[in-house]
Amino acid sequence: MLAADPDLASRTLDRPEPVRLMHQAAMLGRLDGVLTLVELGADPWAVTVDDGTPNQLVPPGAYPAALTALDWARYNSQDHVVRYLNGLR
């Protein structure tokens, strides 16, 4: 069994912009990843701030924006992830 990690929500992928693991999983529609991250203690409502610099993957015109995993899933039409995250409210 995997142990809970209180710092999981702040982990980022090695990318030009800071992308939380939860946001990346939601954006790609990886519900298995979102479920695992929630189980491990990641905060599904944590935000990633996007200042509109090049190579960022957020909705056009949303700069600057504080976006949750739900925002990323919704923008990328990952409806199954959107349903799951909405159910956590």
Secondary structure, DSSP 4 states (H G I P E B T S, - for coil): -PPP-TTGGG-B-SSSS--BHHHHHHHTT-HHHHHHHHHTT--TT--EEE---TT--S-TT--SEEE-HHHHHHHTT-HHHHHHHHHT-
